[in-house]
Amino acid sequence: MLRKSKLISLTLIFSIIFSYLLSSSVIAEKENISHGFKIISSKKVDDIKSTIITYEHVKSGAQLIHMKNNDDQKFFSINFKTPPTDNTGVNHIIEHSVLCGSENYPVKQPIVQMHNRSMGKLITASTSQNYTSYTADSTSQKDLENLINVFLDGIFYPNMLEEPNIFNSEGWSYELDSKESELRINGISYNEMKNMYSDPGILLLQSIKESLFPDTSFKWESGGIPEEMTSLTREKFIQTYKNYYKPSNSLIFLYGNINTDNILKLINNKYLSKFDKEKIDISIHYQKSFESPKTLVVEYGIPKESDTKNKTNISYNYVVSDFSDKETVIGFQILNELLMGEKFSPLRKALEDSSLSDMVSSDFRIDSLQPTYRLYINATEEENKDKIKKIVDDTLLKITQEGFKEEDINKVLDFLERRIISNPNIDPFYYSMRITESWVYGEKSPKFLENKDVFDKVKKKIKSGYLEKLIVEYLLENNHSSTVILKPVKGLEDKKTMELKEKLVKYKLSLYDEEINDLVNQTKELRQWADTPDSQENLSKLPYLTKEDIVIKVSDFPTEVKEIDKVKVLYHPVPSDGISDITFCFDTKSVPQDKLSYINLLSSILNDMDNDIVSFFGPRFYNIPNNSKMGLNMQAALVKLSNENISNSLKLFGEIMSSINFSDKEHIKNIIREEKLNLDMYYKDYSYIEYISWDKMNSYLSQNYRYASEIVSLDYYKFICNLDKNFDSKWDEIQENLLELKKHIFNQNTMVISFLGDEKGYTSLVENIPSLIERMDDSKYPAAKYDFPSNNKNEGIIMPINLQYVFKGGNFIEEGYKYSPKMKVLEKIISSEYLWNEIRVKRGAYGTGVKISEDGKVIFYSTQDPNIKETIEVFDGIADFIRNFKATEQEMINHIIGTITNVQNEMNPFGKLTPSLEVVLEDELYFSGVTKNDIRRMYEEIINTTDEDIRGFADMIEKILEQNYISVVGGEQKIKENKNLFESIKTFENMTQSKR
């Protein structure tokens, strides 16, 4: 469960907290020891409506921070400094392994079991560059305490110290089925990283770290580089654990409205009181500045038949001050937005206008001791590196001489202040991560408290050339910088695969008979260990919730359905201090099939309009396309809306909508080009691989999804590529289709208005609806009829990756079955009780599960999987597993609790809800035709599910599997080894060719 750090745009928020914890200006309470914990300081922080209390555990030296507030979401994390010293990924493997059973909970996967017994959604672990975190959350105090118990027992008393199969399974091991078999390498962490390093983007990020920080822990890959992971011994693995996993090297974080006394007592009595305080010297060092910039050239693989032209990626990277320099950190947040944030930002425009690359981007990262600013130039040639660097330097120099436009500065400052400085909607996981980073890097500056003050100070300094000085110091005259060149090499991944195969053959030949026998026996023991189920006695030791602990919350957020002049209005009466939210939803069900791909393009064109009145977004799907109320819809929201200006805003909105004419050819050409470039980056990001398989399987099984694919998926990408390539010859057709879409979508008969606010605002809306719709077309169009024939049934899709994404499925409606909410419990049982053990634990794949949908789709999947045929054989055994499934009453309750948690997370993907987010969820229910009573009945059916109900689905699963729909994305060699499984084999590169 490695977390690769991404740019987090909210990084300014955490400044609000940490200095309260360590600043000498905080007045500590009189020494007060409770359950072994001494209060160091306590301070109320009004900006985040919390009291920050810091503790130290006297005996063990553990640090603890409680962000105490009235939030019902309760959160726990324990964090350890774990700087890597090589590329073996030892900390990543330890992170996995401590969760594989412990002294008091001796089952193979206690955290997986707790997912079935908990209402938490952040039950996870992650390995960051220099620290490792274990997190849990719940709205239930009892549930949180259960999770803390299981985590801490695994962390401080893990079975991995005694059981060698844990290292072999979670880390890496040689596997040999018999003396005559081929030797192979397997292991969950090994396979995870093997898959990650198929991604040139990951390789680039790691290479940047190596180029900028060659003498520090930042140069190492904390997750492990596959070629080097196999040098890790179990002895070093255990010793590293003993070095790092000590209470004196830990920070515990608590959040929310919790019973602190209970948790402090639990942590002290069962765990920390057993340890003594130690002097820990785990320091993270700065990289000494360079005397001159560095250049690093790295290779990545592309398919043999691919062209290498314009497939080189170049990054220009700069080290910027240090982690505690808040002024510079905030200054660079502003500077990055000004330089590269918009398509007309000066540096971005200069790079794109050069025609040396179609794909440019940037980020500013503060997730390390020394922040870095990075410019990415993708899809170019190595020979362009000096030309591009000259464009960068010349543009930056010009900016230092002429400055930025005042209107651009104000726009960026307004964005950062509204969206970041004043954003209260931060989840506890984010707070935990930011606080942990500060602790790891030893930050003790009170500037972490001064987020707003520092921001205001920087704003004032901008007027005297502050941003231009940053450019000179850190971008133009900074020797602590690097250029990383990522070059394509045809067939490199296949070459590496063959080299590994030859290396394993050579290694096997070097072994004595006794050593070969040992490997065969070790493989058998690992299989036997994985195949041996946990005993009921050991499973019963895990804490659990009862049926009485299940809390079902169905939102009571107010929604009143009104009709004003034949316009549906969804009225959400909420006290709002005179501020209203108005969203217009426009149905698209009348759009003809051959025009569907234009819907998303229309949305992009509208959203590109420069105005302060309306923001367009969408499209959104609601049980498309046959829902009785509304299928896919386009949405537009009025912004900066007070009750006093509702009338004027509605008038301006009507004028904007009526004046859209799509006559600016160059403008629309640029939008299509921009859309194409954004999609290029999206589809060339290897994190998209899993979605390719989902896309293919969904398209096999659902006409609804084939409809959606025309609008937002791979078909839309091919459509945009075609328009971009043939724009001039297609211009008349493009303009004509956009005008037709405008008539179909933006008229009185397609519109539903959602209103959030008080009665005064609603009255103003009602009064102004007649004048709004007067300006709108009142044409009535019948709902279009759609027919999307299914495509190939089974496909193997080749990409230059080392592992596979294996999907198999079918549709139960085609077999005459109807959907039942009990299938949600079935989904949970198949995933956690069968697929996890058979595919992850036994066969080394990283992820696996099943997804069952109301429209009949059932999709079994595995991700980052070394196998294909073996995995499909596991899928084919699911019906027998279900037919023989038995569970005790408590076991069924565990599965039901896990199911309800999953359902609640699906129904609320936002986490912490504001009224504006609640409106989104409420409107989605309305458009989907789902009532609150439907939701209550769904939960009731889930709660009453029995093991007999589960067994009753066996025949259905068997018939679904016999439909034999298969989609696999994987490496060329593995796909071709299993070619008999597929009706067709194609490369992903060929799949992205333009349509029409």
Secondary structure, DSSP 4 states (H G I P E B T S, - for coil): --------TTTTGGGGTTHHHH-TTS-PPSP-EETTEEEEEEEEEGGGTEEEEEEEETTT--EEEEEE-S-S-EEEEEEEE---SSSS-HHHHHHHHTTS-BSSS-SS-HHHHHHTT---S--EEEE-SSEEEEEEEES-HHHHHHHHHHHHHHHHSBGGGT-HHHHHHHT-EEE-SSTTSPPEEE-HHHHHHHHHTTSHHHHHHHHHHHHH-TTSGGGS-TT--HHHHTT--HHHHHHHHHHH--GGGEEEEEESS--HHHHHHHHHHHTGGGS---------PPPPPPSS-EEEEEEEEE-TTS--TT-EEEEEEEE-S-TT-HHHHHHHHHHHHHHHSSTTSHHHHHHHHTTS-SEEEEEEE-SSSS-EEEEEEEEE-GGGHHHHHHHHHHHHHHHHHH---HHHHHHHHHHHIIIIIT-----HHHHHHHHHHHHHTT---GGGG-HHHHHHHHHHHHTTTHHHHHIIIIIIS-SSEEEEEEEEEETHHHHHHHHHHHHHHHHHHTS-HHHHHHHHHHHHHHHHHHHSPPPHHHHTTS----GGG----------EEEEETTEEEEEEE---TTB-EEEEEEE-TTS-GGGTTHHHHHHHHHHTS--SSEEEEEEE-SSTTT-SS-SSEEEEEE-S-BGGGHHHHHHHHHHHHHH-----HHHHHHHHHHHHHHHHHHHTSGGGHHHHHHHHHHHHH-HHHHHHHHHHSHHHHHHHHHHHHTHHHHHHHHHHHHHHHHHHHSBGGGEEEEEEE-HHHHHHHHHHHHHHHHTSB----PPPP-------SEEEEE-S-SSEEEEEEEESGGGT----THHHHHHHHIIIIIIIIIIIITT--SEEEEEE-TTSEEEEEEEEES-SHHHHHHHHTHHHHHHT----HHHHHHHHHHHHHHHHHHH-TTSS--HHHHHHHHHHHHHHT--HHHHHHHHHHHHT--HHHHHTTHHHHHHHHHH-EEEEEE-HHHHHHTGGG-SEEEEHHHHTSPP-
